[in-house]
Amino acid sequence: MPPSLRVPAEKVAIAASAAAATVVGALYANSRYGVSYDINQLLAEKSFRKRFQERVDTLGNDVSVFHMFELADPRAEALWFEGRTWTYGEVLAEASKLAAIFHRQGVSNGDVVAVFATNSPEMVFTIVATSKLGAVPALINTALQNQTLQHCLNIANAKILVCTPDVAPAIADLKGEGTPSVVFSLNLSSFPPLQLSPDACTASDITQLRYEDLAAIKDDTVLRPKRVLKDVGALVYTSGTSGKPKAVAVKNFLLVLVSTPATVDLKNPKTYLPLRTFSCLPLFHATALFTGIYYSTGLSASFCLSRKFSASRFSAQLVECGATRMLYVGELCRYLIAAPESPYDRAHKCVTAMGNGLHRDVWLQFTKRFGIPEIREIYRSTEGIAKFDNVARTTAAAGMVGFAGPLKLYAEDDTFLVKYDATTEEPYRDPKTGFCVRAEADEPGEAIGRVRSMDFLNDYHGDKAATDLKLISNVFEKGDVFQRTGDLLVRQSTGWVRFHDRSGDTFRWRGENVSASEVREHIGKLEGVQDTSVYAVKLPGYDGQAGAASITLNDPSQESEFVKSLYSDLRASGLALYQMPRLVRFRASIETTATFKKSTGALKGLSWNPSEDQPDNVYWLN
């Protein structure tokens, strides 16, 4: 127990004789240290672990998504898409026919099936069908083309490829050896007929599958293989913001974990159940896959899927599908509050928004405008072990990823924040002991997660070197192994934990460390700012890297007035001189990836030379 909570024995005796004083003391401890938050978290985690083990036992030697669907109520609605619905039993029927077709092409236990599909029932059926065979779906970003797409296919080394007609031309254009010889274009009435350019490969190279092809399957019986927790359940690709995409081999252990109902949902069934989760996020993204499809199976809940994100149609879609929960990631909520108001904004039944990457300024505006009372901010990566969850409804929780008071810190044995050396970009080690040191309150520290078994580690498929780079050993004692996140988080003295920066996004300017995320937060709070991205730029003749800010204004006509006061406004907001961005660019919009993350790579490649032909107005802030 931390020294600050230890009470001398004589004081315990005195306190025991005064019940009123005990109550007052408990209230003080709660307000000072957030003890009730810690207790609720610890009890919820204990309850969750029990349910997780029960789910593992029930799944037995068939740990697969197909079996998860079998365990759900067959009459319950499983999927909603553009007004069409399927029960769990109906999804299983369609998936079984698909599985029979895949099986005839030689797909069996352990094989990889490349899935290059946009949000649709077709994609859901393919994922479930693949798992029935014990095969692994490789979920590829549909925004990719040419060499990057070929790179992802090469990693997968898939037996077959399943795509939807709208993205089939990108497959037809590929000539690489990594493209499977068997390619299916699956269309079960969600898409117009497949049309290929005459310059692409011939139509015979892609086999079209329609409802009539599935209806022709009379015997969908296939041998169900043994699948256990340590087997790979899916390949989910990283966004590629720091290089080429890597395929994360997600173990079945994690798939069972994310399908286990949360304690907060089960404790408050009148508020949260029956659950209907709406998502416009791409299904190749872990948030939609894990907290959407897989989590729904554990509650026999409905997953309401949108074809794609539309800021103008979002509220109407929430109302149309009757969702009680929505999923978000990255900048999605910022786009929603920037969209014109709609009569549907508060006409929905949604009580929870769940996802990651929601900044405090957007958080408060979002809840106010759309009337969604609860934000569940979850911190973890696809491959990550370190995790935090924020399910509080208080204003203090806005922008935070979790809470860790003294009791939680004392009990925690998996997720830690350790001191970080910005010079070496490695966790700091005590020169006397050689071990890492836990970060102090209000000090940025890298989040790391304990690896208890390499069997369940979500490693990079076919890339041991990249996997090893994420691991660090002898952290607190000889022989222990942790996984690095590359994220710097801060546990505030209040106990709240917030995201601080990506370790690589901290740069040095004139001998000082500058957090790009912190500067971005200050700019984002200025009146008139719709969106901003902050990053470092190397300038000839200067020490370190200069801070650069790309800014989108609500009203571009106010650019001149905005830039005149930008320096003084940022200084008044609390930015130190060395933190001030020196380069400022105004853009019509800030580029994001298909998963709504800032695409700083594209911004860094833009010239700052004013003598060159510039698509944007650029400034030197002095």
N, C-alpha and C positions, 0 to 999 in steps of 0.2 A: 504494500500500500504506500502511495506517495507520502513523504513526511508531512505535507501540508494538511493531510487528513487524519494523521495519527493524534490521538488524544491521550495525555498522561493518565495513568491509572487512578490517581487521586481525583482527577476531574471527572472520570467516568463514574466513580462512586458518588460524587456530589450530584452529577447529572441524573443518576438513576433515582434519586430521591425527589426529583422535581419533574413530574410529567410535563407540566406546562413548558418548562425550559427545554425539554426534549423536543417538543413540537416546534417551538420557536427556532431551535437549533437546526431541525430538519428543514424548515422553511428557508432558513438562511443558507444552508448547504446547497439546497436546490437552486436558489436564485444565484448564488455565488459560483457554483460549480456545475450546474445543470445535471444534478444527480438523477432526477427523474428521467431525463433523456437517456442517460446511460443505462439505467435499470430497464427501461422499456426496450431498448435495443438488445440488451443481453438476453432478456426473456424471449424476445421475438426470435433471436438467432437460435436459442435452445429449442424452441418449438419447431422452427424450420428444419433444423438438423434431424429431428425425429421424423418429420414428414418426408424428408428427402430419403432417409434410409428405408422407410416403408415403400416409397415409390421404386427404389432400386430393387427391393425384395419382390415386389409385384411384377416388375418387368422381367426378372429372372435372367435367362440366357438369351433373351430376344430384346436387347436394348436397342430399339430402333424407333424412328419417327412413326413408321407404319404401325408398330405395336402401341405407341402412345395414342394414335387415333383409334385403335381398336379398344383401348381402355376407356375412352370417352363414351358418353351417351350416344348411341347410334342415331337416335331421333332428334338430338339437339342440332341446332344450326351451327355449322362449322365455318362457313364462308359466305360472305356477301360481296358481290361485285356488280356495280352498275345496275342494281335492282334485281339481279339474279341471285338465288341462294342455293346452297347445298348443305345437307346434313352430314354428320360425320360418317354415317353409313354410305351415303352417296359419294362422298370423296373417296372412301375406300374402294368402292366399286369401280370408279373411273381409274383410280391408281392401279388397281389390280390388272385391269386390261392393258394399261400402258406397260406395266411390269412384264406381262406375258410377251408383248412385242419386243421389249428390250432384251428379254431372256433369249428370244429366238435369234438375236444378233450376237449372242455369246456373252452378254453381260452377266457376271456372276459375283459371288462374294469377294469383296475387296477391290473390285474394279472401280475406275473413276468414270463418271458420266459428266461431261462438260455441259453446263446449262447456261445458255446465252439468251436470256429471255427478259422481256419487260413485264411489269406487274400485270398479272392475269391469273385466272383459274388454271390455265395451262401450266404456268410455272409451279403453282402449288401442287398440282397433280403429279408433275414430274419429280419434285422433291420427295413426295411420299412414295411414289412408285419405285424410285431408285433405292430407297431404304428397305423396301420389301425384299429386294434381291441381295441385301447386304452390301450394295455398292455405295459409292461416295459421290454426292453431287458437288461439282466444282462450280461455284456461283460467280460468274464473270460479269464485271461491270459492262453494261451495254453501251456506255459512252465511248468505249475503247474501239480503236480501229487499227488496221494495218499492223505495224511492227509491234506495238504495245499489246494488241489483241493476240497476235501470234505468240508473243512472249508468254502470256498467260496460258495459252493452250499448250505450249511446250512444257511448262511447269506441270500442268495437270496430267499429261500423257494419257488422255482419256480413251476409253474403248469406243464410245460413240459421242456424238454431240447433238443436243436438243436445243433448238432455237424457236423463236416465234417469228411469224412472217415479216413483221415490221423491221426486224434487225437482220434477217437472213441475207440481204445483199452484202452486208459487211463480211459475212462468212464466205459468200460466193467469191469475193474479191481476193481471198487469201490463197497463197500458193505454197506456203511453207509445209515442211514435212510433219510438223506437229499437229496439223489438222486431221482429225479422225476421218477415216474413209467412209464411215457411215454417219450421215447428217440427216436429222429429221427436222422438218418444219412443222410444228404442232399448232393446229388451229381448230379449236372446238367452239367456233362461232364468236370468238372475241375479236377477230381481226378481218380485214378485207382479204381477198385471195392473194396469194403470193405472186408478186410481179418482180422478175429479174431483168436487169439490163442485158441487152444482146452481147455487150462486151464482157459480161461476167461469165462464169462457168455455165454450162448448159443446165437446164432445169432438172435433167436426170441425175445430176450430182447431188441434189437435195431431194429427199423423199418426203412428200407431204403426207401428214397424218391428219385425218378429219374424223368427225364423229362416226361416220359410216365405217371407217376402218376399225374403230374401237368396238362398234356394235357387232362386227363380224367375228370378234373373238368369242368363241364358245366355251373354251376351257382356259381359265386364267390361273390354274393351279400350278404353283412353283414350289420347289423345296425351300423352306425357310431356313436360312443358315443361322448358326450360333453367332450372336454379336454381344460383346461384353463392354464394360465401362471404358476400358483402355483402347478400344478400337476407334478408328477415325470415323466420325459421323458426317463431316462436311468439310469442304475446302472453301474458306472465305478469304477473299483477297484484301490486302491492305489498300489504302487509297492511293498510294504511290506519290504522296506529296513530298516525300524525301528521297525519291528515286523510283525505280521500276517497282510495280506492284509485286508483293510476295504473297504466297498462298499459305494461310494459317491452317494447319491441320487440327481442326476442332474435334476433340475427343468426345465420345458419347457421354462421358462423365459430366461435361459442361451442358450438354443438351438435356440431360435429365435434371440437372441443377436448375436451369432456367425454366423448365416446365413445371417445377414444383410450386404450388400456390404460396404466395407471400402471406405471412402472419397477419399483416394489417388488413388484407382483403378478407380473410376468413373471420377475423374478430369483429368486422363491421359489415356483415352481409347486407344489411338494409341500405347501406351507402354504396357499396361497390358491386354487389351481385344482383341479378345476373350480369356478367361482364360482356360488353361489346366494345372491342378495340378497333379504332380507325387508324389507318396508316396510309400515307401517300409517299412514304419513304421507299426507295427501291429495295426489293426483296433480297438483292445480293448484298445488302448492308446488314451487319450483325444486329443492329437495333430492331429493325423490322422483323428479321428472322427469329431472333431470340425472344424479344418481349411481345412480338406479335403472334406469329404462328405457334411457336413452341409453347409459350406461356398459356395460350388459349386452350391447348389440349388438356392441361392439368385441371381446368375448371369446366370442361365441356362448354367452353365459351365460344362466341362468334368473333371471327376475325374479319373486319370490314376493310376491304382493300380498294384503294384508288389506283387508277391506271398511272397517274403522275401527279406531281404537285402543281396546284393552281392557287395562287394567292387570292384571286377574285372569286373562285368557286369553293374555297375551303369551308367556309361556314355553312354554305348550302349543303355541301356533302355531309358534314357532321349531322345536320338535321335529317337529311334524306336517309341515312343508314341507321339513325337512332343510337349513335355511339355514346357510351358512357366514359370512354377513355380515348385519348388521342396520343400519338407518338410524335416526337419531334427530335431533331438533331441539329447541331451547329447553328446556322443562321436562319433556319426556317421561320422561327417566331418573329425575328426582326422583319422579314419580308411580309409577314401577316399584318403586323401593326402599321407597316408603311402603305398597305393597300387601302383603297377607299372603304369607308364603313359600309356595312351591309345590314339589311333588316334581319338577317339570319345570325348576326354576331352573338346574340344572347338568346336565340330561340332554340338552342340545342339542349341535350340532356347530359352533356359531358361534365363530369365532376373531377376528372384527373387528367393532367397532361404529364406524360412520362418520357424521359429521354436524357440527353446529355449536351453540355456545352451552352447552357442558357445563362447569359450575363445578367447581372443584377438590374441594370437599367431597362433591359428588354423584359425581364421577368415581371417587374412591377407594372409596366405599361400593358403587358399582355394579359395579366390577370384582371386588371381594371377594365380593359376594353371588352374582353370576351366572357368575363364572369365565371371563369373556371377557378374554383376555390383552392385547388390543390395541385402543386407542382411536385413531381417526384423526379429529382435530379439524381441520376445514377452515374457514378464515376467508375469506369473500367474500360479496357480495350478488348478487342476480339480475343487476342492471345493472352491478355493480362490476368494476373492473379490478384494483385493489389486492388482493393475496392473500397468505395464509400457509398453510402446511400443517404439521401436527404428526403424524408417524408414529412417534415414538419410544415405546418401551415402559417407560421409566424413571419412577420416582416423581416425579423433578424435572419431568417433562413434564406432569404432571397439572394441568389447568386452564390450560395454555398453548395458544396458537394456532399457534406456530411457533418456529423458532430462527434467529437471524441473528448469527453470529460475525463476526470481522473479515474473513475471506475472502469470506463471503457479502455483507457490507456493501460491500466493495470491488467485487465483480462485479455487484451489483444495480443495475439501471438502470430499473426499472419501478415498484416499490413503495417508498415512502418514508414516514417519520414526520416531520412538520414541527411546529415549535413552534406552539402554539395560544394565541390571545388570548381568554380567557374573557369579557372585557368586550365586545369587538366580535363574538365568536363567529365569528371568521375566523382563518385562518392568520396568524401573526405575520410581519411583513416588517421586515427590517433597514432602519432609517431612512436609512442611508448608501447602500446599494445598491438598495433597493427590492425585493430578492429575498427569498424565504422562507428560513428557516434550519432545518436538520435538528435534530430533537430530540436532546438528550444522552441518555446511558444513564440509566435510572431516572427519566426525565422524560416525562410524558404528551405525546404528539404525535398530531396527526390523520393518519390513514392516507390517502394519496393515490396514485393510479395514473396512469401516463403514458398519454396518448392518442396512439398512434402513427399512427392513421388514423381519420378521422371516419367512413369507410365501415363500419368494424367496431364503432363505438360502439353499445352497447345503450341507445338513447335512450328517452324517454317518448313513446309513440305519440300523435301529435296534440297534443303539449304542448311546443313548443319552449322556452317560457319556463321550464318546470320543468327541462328538460334543461340549459339554459344556467346555471341556478342551481347545478347540480352541478359546473360546469366552472370552472377557475381557470387563468389564463395568466400568462406571464412569471414562472414559479415560481423556477427556478434560472438561466434565461437568457432573453433576449428571444425571443419566438415560441413557446416550449414551451407545451404544454397538458396539464393534469392533471385528473382527475376526483376530486372530494372524496367521502369516504365518510360524513362526519359522525361517525365513530367515533374515540375517543381510545384509543390503544394505548400500551403501555410496553415498550420494549426494556430489559430488566434488564441489569445489569452482567455477569451470567452468560451473556448472549446469548439467553436465553429471552424470547419476546415474549408478552405477555398482554393481554387486553382490559381496558380501564380504565373506560370510560364512553361513553355517547352524548353528543355535544357539548351537546345540549340538556338532558341530565339532570344537568349540573353546575350547581348553583344557589348563590346567595350568601346567607349568613346572618351578620348582624352584621359585614359587611365581609370575610368569608372565603369562599373557594370550597369547596364541599362536593360530593364525588362520591357520587351516589346508589348507584352500583354498589359502591363501597367500603363504605358503611354497610350495604348489603344483605349483603355478604359476612360482615361481623362478626356481624350478627344471625343469619345462617344457620348459623354455627358454634356457637351456643349450644345447650346440651342441651335437648331437648324441642321444638325448632322443626322443623316439617314444611315450611313454605314461608313466604316473605315477599316483599313488594314495597315499595320505598322511592321516594318521589317528593316534590316540593315543593308547598307550599300557601301561598298569599298570605294573610297575616293583617292585618286593619286595625290601624294604629298601630305596626306593626313594620317595621324596615328589612329589605328583601330578602324571602326566602321561607323559611318554616319547614320543616324536614324532617318528613315524615310516614311512618310505617311501618304497613303492614297485615300482621298476623302470623296464621298458622295453626299451632296446636299439635298435636302427636301425641295429647295427652290434654287436651282442653279443660277438664277439671275442675281442672287444675293452673294455670289462668290467674291466680288470685289470688296464689299463691306465686311464679309466674314474674314477674309485673309488679313485685312487691316488690323483687326483686333485679335487675331489668332494667337500671336506671341503673348500679348498681355493677358489674354484669357487663360491660356495654359499655365502661365506663371502664377496667376491668381488662384488657379485650381490646386496648386501645390507641387507642380513639376519643378524639379531642380534644373539649374542651367544645363548641366551635362545630360539631362534626360530629354531636353527639348529636341524634337525632330528638326533637322536642318533642311531637309528636302520635302516639299509638299506638292502633291499632284492632285488635281481635281478630275474625277472621272464620272461618266454617266452612271456607271454601276461597277461594283467590285466583283471580280471573277470568283466563282466558287466551283468546287468539284461536284460530281454527281451526288455526293453525300453531304452537300451543303457545308463543306469546309473551305476556308479561305485558300485560294490558289496563289500563294505568294511567289511561286516559281515564275509564273507568267509576268507578274508585276516587276520582279527583280530584273527581268530581261529587257525592260523598257528603258530607252535612253533618257538621260537627264540633260542632254546638251541642248540649250535653247536655240542654238543656231540650226539644229536639224529640224526637219518637218515633224512636228509633234501632234499626236491625236488629242492631247490634253494640254491644259494650262499648267505649267510647272513653276514653282517658286523656290527661292532660297530664303529660308526664314532666319532673320537676323535681328 
